[in-house]
Amino acid sequence: MSYMLFLDESGHDLRQSPYEVLAGVAVEDRDLWNLICQVQDAEKEIFGTRVSDGLLELKGKKLLKAKTFRLARQMSNFPEDERKRLARACLEDGASATRKQLTALAQAKLAFVSRLLTLCSHYRVKAFASIVDRDAPRPVGDFLRKDYAYLFERYFYYLDDRAGDPLGLVVFDELERSQCHILIDQMSRYFRETVTGQNRASKVIPEPFFVHSHLTTAIQIADVIAYLVAWGVRVGGMHRAARPELSDLAQQVCALRFRYETTANGRDDFQVWSFAVIDDLRPRSERADDFGQ
């Protein structure tokens, strides 16, 4: 038995997004294909066709931008069959789309995301996220960033909590080739040369896989969750305003979190959540300069 952690990012261009989010979804190997099939069936049921074949990117910023909500609200909700027919017509000939078709497509996008998160719950998917304020200080050293280390820590705890002593694989959205090599090298040094990393390598296979996001359903799910965490989810320490229209979907995301009890801070029942809010990405050695040390 094994689990796969599919990872994607949101807001890493540090432009409009209030938070930089590294998000992941953990799926047991026996559930993965069933989840993929159900997501593909939902595409056909809601949009009238497989949109991920090229008609529409299943990405958070494409499905959930503010314009989608504005269009979805400009008319009353369509019955499901009519919504599907109109949404498909809009996808197939967007250049001449009518107001009704644009509205139906927007409503279909929101219905699909809600169904996607419901399917994740049904298949026991757990969501992980490292959440960094866009103004947080950044490190200068060449090592595995704190947001990655924190997420791998949570993934390790999750695997440790599973029965049967499973192993965990890590799957990334493919980066530019040089960035892939940098990340692989940083992960290798973290898991081979640090005591903490060596311990976590007992459950997390340190070398990641890279895939094309537009061809990999679970990476697309991670992208949607990363976007929702950045713009809609607000947990302890997140002070920037959320988009209120995302609140219902954000609650669905929060329901996918994992909680682990461990011994820390003098307590045997210290709770660690799979969402970590990080206000400073620098290691202690770099932060020392702030205090004149």
Secondary structure, DSSP 8 states (H G I E B T S, - for coil): -EEEEEEEEESTT-SS-SEEEEEEEEEEHHHHHHHHHHHHHHHHHHHSS-GGGTTS---HHHHSSHHHHHHHHSS----HHHHHHHHHHHHH-GGG--HHHHHHHHHHHHHHHHHHHHHHHHTT-EEEEEEEETTS----SSS--HHHHHHHHHHHHHHHTSTT--EEEEEEE---HHHHHHHHHHHHHHHHHSHHHHHHTTTB-SS-EEE-GGG-HHHHHHHHHHHHHHHT---TT--S---GGGHHHHHHHHTTB-EEEEEETTEEEEEEESEEEES--S-HHHHGGGGT-
